[in-house]
């Protein structure tokens, strides 16, 4: 299990896994309007959902989910 960072639409998203054995829950950090914000994503190998959010990030849920699933498939976890 490892943390990772991706760029989407010019924003860097830092994914920090909160589980030891499986990728099920992430704290995700992103800078919005100069402020570092945190939200959570939960799910499994089939997809992830934002569990708490703010409007500017909610629209990216599918893109962020795909990024996590892609990272899981890269590592084989």
Legacy VTK file of the C-alpha trace (Angstrom):
# vtk DataFile Version 3.0
C-alpha trace
ASCII
DATASET POLYDATA
POINTS 77 float
0.000 0.000 0.000
1.365 3.365 -0.905
0.235 6.937 -1.149
0.236 8.658 -4.516
-0.334 12.023 -6.191
-2.027 12.749 -9.516
-2.746 15.907 -11.474
-6.230 16.584 -12.803
-7.113 19.808 -14.609
-4.014 21.527 -13.244
-4.660 20.541 -9.619
-2.520 18.069 -7.664
-4.488 15.548 -5.625
-2.611 13.721 -2.846
-4.146 10.354 -1.963
-3.234 9.000 1.471
-4.442 5.476 2.150
-6.031 4.862 5.534
-6.003 1.051 5.429
-3.086 -1.296 5.936
-4.165 -4.330 3.882
-6.526 -2.993 1.234
-7.233 0.291 -0.470
-10.711 1.076 0.902
-10.514 4.576 2.332
-8.452 7.598 1.348
-7.866 11.062 2.693
-7.451 13.236 -0.384
-5.748 16.631 -0.211
-6.020 19.381 -2.822
-5.375 23.128 -2.836
-8.508 25.110 -3.726
-8.366 28.907 -3.877
-5.009 28.843 -2.080
-6.285 26.706 0.810
-5.293 23.063 1.315
-8.539 21.093 1.641
-9.165 17.482 2.653
-11.968 15.110 1.772
-12.474 11.348 1.953
-13.113 8.690 -0.674
-14.280 5.156 0.124
-14.832 2.085 -2.024
-13.163 -0.958 -3.503
-11.575 -2.179 -6.747
-14.801 -1.497 -8.648
-14.997 2.205 -7.770
-14.814 4.921 -5.127
-17.179 7.642 -3.937
-16.550 10.929 -2.194
-17.983 10.629 1.309
-17.678 14.302 2.187
-16.945 17.084 -0.228
-17.280 20.630 -1.370
-18.902 21.748 -4.620
-15.760 22.329 -6.666
-14.597 18.718 -6.142
-17.902 16.794 -6.343
-17.928 17.020 -10.156
-14.584 15.167 -10.289
-15.786 12.093 -8.380
-15.713 9.721 -11.398
-12.304 10.980 -12.524
-10.850 10.579 -9.023
-12.389 7.109 -8.689
-10.846 6.050 -11.989
-7.464 7.348 -10.823
-7.624 5.230 -7.652
-8.733 2.079 -9.504
-5.953 2.612 -12.074
-3.398 2.913 -9.266
-4.734 -0.260 -7.607
-4.395 -2.152 -10.887
-0.805 -0.893 -11.328
0.219 -2.258 -7.956
-1.819 -5.466 -8.082
-3.400 -4.806 -4.667
LINES 1 78
77 0 1 2 3 4 5 6 7 8 9 10 11 12 13 14 15 16 17 18 19 20 21 22 23 24 25 26 27 28 29 30 31 32 33 34 35 36 37 38 39 40 41 42 43 44 45 46 47 48 49 50 51 52 53 54 55 56 57 58 59 60 61 62 63 64 65 66 67 68 69 70 71 72 73 74 75 76
